[in-house]
Amino acid sequence: MPGVDFDVVRREITMQQVLDEIGFEVTHQDGDQLRGPCLVHGSTSKNSRVFSVNLSTQRYYCHKCKSHGNQLELYAAVQQTTLYQAAVDLCHAMGRDVPWIRRW
């Protein structure tokens, strides 16, 4: 099975695109910093601000469940799948070719 070039996926698919794909609802915005309910652990409050995203650094952090990472790791966490499968699924969802790595 070929590998996926995760660096290419992270470079070509932005955090904002992932947030749109997973249905993140912003409850507070201050510049590039977004806050809202966490889709990783399933916040139910529409006014929740436990989930924080910095669009300029492409990183997220949940102050409740402690989930954190980049846009690809966020997609994997929300979909409850592996990083490999998340990269493949995300590329397909965005209408992009998967950046395969073939070293043999």
ChimeraX attribute file (.defattr): number of C-alpha atoms within 10 A of each C-alpha:
attribute: neighborCount
match mode: 1-to-1
recipient: residues
	/A:1	6
	/A:2	10
	/A:3	12
	/A:4	18
	/A:5	15
	/A:6	18
	/A:7	10
	/A:8	12
	/A:9	20
	/A:10	16
	/A:11	11
	/A:12	12
	/A:13	17
	/A:14	16
	/A:15	24
	/A:16	14
	/A:17	14
	/A:18	18
	/A:19	17
	/A:20	10
	/A:21	13
	/A:22	13
	/A:23	10
	/A:24	17
	/A:25	17
	/A:26	18
	/A:27	14
	/A:28	14
	/A:29	12
	/A:30	8
	/A:31	9
	/A:32	11
	/A:33	15
	/A:34	19
	/A:35	23
	/A:36	22
	/A:37	22
	/A:38	24
	/A:39	20
	/A:40	19
	/A:41	15
	/A:42	10
	/A:43	17
	/A:44	10
	/A:45	10
	/A:46	11
	/A:47	14
	/A:48	16
	/A:49	19
	/A:50	16
	/A:51	26
	/A:52	21
	/A:53	25
	/A:54	18
	/A:55	16
	/A:56	11
	/A:57	11
	/A:58	17
	/A:59	18
	/A:60	23
	/A:61	19
	/A:62	21
	/A:63	13
	/A:64	12
	/A:65	14
	/A:66	13
	/A:67	16
	/A:68	18
	/A:69	16
	/A:70	17
	/A:71	24
	/A:72	23
	/A:73	20
	/A:74	24
	/A:75	25
	/A:76	19
	/A:77	19
	/A:78	15
	/A:79	16
	/A:80	12
	/A:81	14
	/A:82	12
	/A:83	18
	/A:84	15
	/A:85	14
	/A:86	20
	/A:87	24
	/A:88	18
	/A:89	18
	/A:90	21
	/A:91	17
	/A:92	12
	/A:93	11
	/A:94	12
	/A:95	9
	/A:96	14
	/A:97	10
	/A:98	18
	/A:99	17
	/A:100	14
	/A:101	12
	/A:102	10
	/A:103	6
	/A:104	4
